[in-house]
Amino acid sequence: MTKATALFCDIGGVLLTNAWGKESRRKAAEVYHLDWSEFEALHEPLMPMLEEGRISLDDYLDRTVFHSSRAFSKEEFRRFIFSQSQPHPESIEILLRLAQSKRYLLACLNNESLELNLFRIERFGLRELFSVFLSSCFLGLRKPGEAIYRKALQVTQRAPAESVFIDDREENVEGARRCGMSAIHYRDANQLRRELGAMGIEM
């Protein structure tokens, strides 16, 4: 196996909780008394556009929540969305140690809307971990489409054989593997540490 020189890592589900996943949306529907079926039906076609940076979070909220008069403000709902982000400290510590070792290029490769991505980078100090942020909202591409992995390799000038991708979703892991990258299907921090070690990646 070619020695790894670059690690590409997801954020939601690995380093942090998911930014605006189904669990958070269902909680929002309960807290704010939204019709869940209607909310999800409006959400689904807009999510790709939101994550690819083609619409703003305000546009998304206007079309999914605030198309009707509400007893709460858009700003209150935005704060709720942002509050759903929580850290996974053990996984963050692994990436921090890898970053501090300076042996590898560390790049974020995730699907996330612009506003949430910028908030999470700042709030959780992710610039200490990553040298580059290859988020869907910046590239206009999403996982598991092969184009985003190929673009990530082009931007960082890394060969697939020297690149490792980490993600909690099997379909995203398979997308990376189809492009020739090694990949780890993340389950927990201990498993991540073991699999990195098995690949010869030193912390």
C-alpha positions as CSV (number, residue, x, y, z in Angstrom):
1,M,0.0,0.0,0.0
2,T,1.2,3.5,-0.9
3,K,2.0,5.6,2.2
4,A,-0.8,8.0,3.0
5,T,0.1,11.7,2.8
6,A,-3.4,13.2,2.9
7,L,-6.5,12.6,5.0
8,F,-9.9,13.9,3.9
9,C,-12.5,14.0,6.7
10,D,-16.2,14.5,7.1
11,I,-17.5,16.8,9.8
12,G,-21.1,15.8,10.7
13,G,-21.3,12.4,12.2
14,V,-17.5,12.2,12.7
15,L,-16.2,15.3,14.5
16,L,-19.6,16.9,15.3
17,T,-23.2,15.9,15.4
18,N,-24.9,16.3,12.0
19,A,-25.6,19.9,11.2
20,W,-29.3,19.6,10.1
21,G,-30.0,15.9,9.9
22,K,-33.4,14.2,10.3
23,E,-33.1,13.9,14.1
24,S,-32.6,17.7,14.4
25,R,-35.4,18.4,11.9
26,R,-37.8,16.1,13.7
27,K,-36.9,17.8,17.0
28,A,-37.6,21.2,15.4
29,A,-41.0,20.0,14.2
30,E,-41.9,19.0,17.7
31,V,-40.6,22.1,19.4
32,Y,-42.1,24.5,16.9
33,H,-45.3,22.5,16.2
34,L,-44.6,22.1,12.5
35,D,-46.4,19.5,10.3
36,W,-43.7,16.9,10.0
37,S,-44.8,15.4,6.7
38,E,-45.2,18.8,5.1
39,F,-41.9,20.1,6.4
40,E,-40.0,17.0,5.1
41,A,-41.7,17.2,1.7
42,L,-40.6,20.8,1.4
43,H,-37.1,20.1,2.8
44,E,-36.1,17.2,0.5
45,P,-35.9,18.9,-2.9
46,L,-34.2,22.0,-1.4
47,M,-31.5,20.2,0.6
48,P,-29.2,19.6,-2.4
49,M,-29.5,23.3,-3.4
50,L,-28.8,24.4,0.1
51,E,-25.7,22.2,0.5
52,E,-24.3,23.2,-2.9
53,G,-24.6,26.9,-2.1
54,R,-27.3,27.5,-4.7
55,I,-29.7,28.9,-2.1
56,S,-29.1,30.6,1.2
57,L,-30.3,29.4,4.6
58,D,-32.8,32.3,4.6
59,D,-34.2,31.2,1.3
60,Y,-34.5,27.7,2.5
61,L,-36.3,28.8,5.7
62,D,-38.7,31.0,3.7
63,R,-39.7,28.0,1.6
64,T,-39.9,25.3,4.3
65,V,-41.0,27.1,7.5
66,F,-41.9,30.7,6.9
67,H,-44.2,30.3,3.9
68,S,-46.9,30.6,6.6
69,S,-47.3,33.0,9.6
70,R,-45.4,31.7,12.6
71,A,-45.5,32.5,16.4
72,F,-41.7,32.5,16.4
73,S,-39.1,34.5,14.4
74,K,-36.7,33.3,11.7
75,E,-33.8,34.4,13.9
76,E,-35.1,32.2,16.8
77,F,-35.4,29.2,14.4
78,R,-31.9,29.8,13.0
79,R,-30.5,29.8,16.6
80,F,-32.2,26.5,17.2
81,I,-30.6,25.0,14.0
82,F,-27.2,26.2,15.1
83,S,-27.7,24.9,18.6
84,Q,-28.0,21.3,17.3
85,S,-24.3,21.2,16.6
86,Q,-22.3,19.5,19.4
87,P,-18.7,18.1,19.4
88,H,-17.4,14.6,19.5
89,P,-14.4,15.4,21.6
90,E,-12.5,12.1,21.2
91,S,-12.6,12.2,17.4
92,I,-11.6,15.9,17.4
93,E,-8.6,15.0,19.6
94,I,-7.5,12.3,17.0
95,L,-7.6,14.9,14.2
96,L,-5.9,17.5,16.3
97,R,-3.0,15.1,17.1
98,L,-2.7,14.3,13.4
99,A,-2.7,18.0,12.5
100,Q,0.0,18.8,15.2
101,S,2.2,16.0,13.9
102,K,2.5,17.9,10.6
103,R,3.0,14.6,8.8
104,Y,-0.2,14.8,6.7
105,L,-2.3,17.2,4.8
106,L,-5.7,17.3,6.6
107,A,-8.7,18.5,4.5
108,C,-12.3,18.7,5.4
109,L,-14.6,17.1,2.8
110,N,-18.2,17.5,3.7
111,N,-21.8,18.2,2.6
112,E,-23.0,21.3,4.4
113,S,-24.8,24.6,3.8
114,L,-22.7,27.8,3.8
115,E,-24.1,29.4,6.9
116,L,-23.8,26.2,9.0
117,N,-20.4,25.4,7.7
118,L,-18.9,28.8,8.6
119,F,-20.6,28.7,12.0
120,R,-19.2,25.2,12.8
121,I,-15.7,26.0,11.5
122,E,-15.6,29.1,13.8
123,R,-17.5,27.7,16.9
124,F,-15.5,24.4,17.1
125,G,-12.1,25.7,16.1
126,L,-11.9,23.5,13.0
127,R,-9.2,25.7,11.4
128,E,-6.8,24.1,14.0
129,L,-7.5,20.7,12.3
130,F,-7.8,21.4,8.6
131,S,-5.6,23.2,6.1
132,V,-8.3,23.4,3.5
133,F,-12.1,23.2,3.6
134,L,-13.6,21.4,0.6
135,S,-17.2,21.8,1.5
136,S,-20.1,21.2,-0.8
137,C,-21.2,24.8,-0.4
138,F,-17.8,26.0,-1.7
139,L,-17.4,23.5,-4.5
140,G,-21.0,23.2,-5.7
141,L,-20.7,19.4,-5.6
142,R,-21.9,16.8,-3.1
143,K,-20.9,13.4,-1.8
144,P,-21.4,10.6,-2.8
145,G,-21.0,11.9,-6.4
146,E,-17.5,11.1,-7.7
147,A,-17.0,14.6,-8.9
148,I,-16.4,16.0,-5.4
149,Y,-13.7,13.5,-4.6
150,R,-11.9,14.1,-7.9
151,K,-12.1,17.8,-7.3
152,A,-10.7,17.4,-3.8
153,L,-7.8,15.4,-5.2
154,Q,-7.2,18.0,-7.9
155,V,-7.3,21.0,-5.5
156,T,-4.9,19.3,-3.0
157,Q,-2.7,17.7,-5.8
158,R,-2.8,14.3,-4.2
159,A,-3.0,10.9,-5.9
160,P,-5.9,8.7,-4.9
161,A,-3.5,6.0,-3.7
162,E,-2.0,8.3,-1.1
163,S,-5.3,9.6,0.2
164,V,-7.6,8.4,3.0
165,F,-11.2,9.5,3.4
166,I,-13.2,9.3,6.7
167,D,-17.0,9.4,6.8
168,D,-19.9,8.0,8.8
169,R,-22.0,7.2,5.8
170,E,-21.4,4.0,3.8
171,E,-22.5,5.6,0.5
172,N,-20.0,8.4,0.9
173,V,-17.2,5.9,1.7
174,E,-18.0,3.9,-1.4
175,G,-17.9,7.0,-3.5
176,A,-14.3,7.7,-2.4
177,R,-13.3,4.1,-3.0
178,R,-14.7,4.3,-6.5
179,C,-12.2,7.1,-7.1
180,G,-9.3,5.0,-5.9
181,M,-9.0,6.4,-2.4
182,S,-8.7,4.4,0.8
183,A,-11.6,5.0,3.1
184,I,-12.7,4.4,6.7
185,H,-16.4,4.0,7.5
186,Y,-16.4,5.8,10.8
187,R,-18.4,4.3,13.8
188,D,-16.6,5.6,16.9
189,A,-13.3,7.2,17.9
190,N,-11.7,3.9,19.1
191,Q,-12.4,2.2,15.8
192,L,-11.1,5.3,13.9
193,R,-7.9,5.1,15.9
194,R,-7.4,1.4,15.2
195,E,-8.0,1.7,11.5
196,L,-5.7,4.7,11.1
197,G,-3.0,2.7,12.9
198,A,-3.6,-0.3,10.7
199,M,-3.0,2.0,7.7
200,G,0.3,3.1,9.2
201,I,-0.9,6.6,10.0
202,E,1.0,7.9,13.0
203,M,-0.2,10.3,15.6
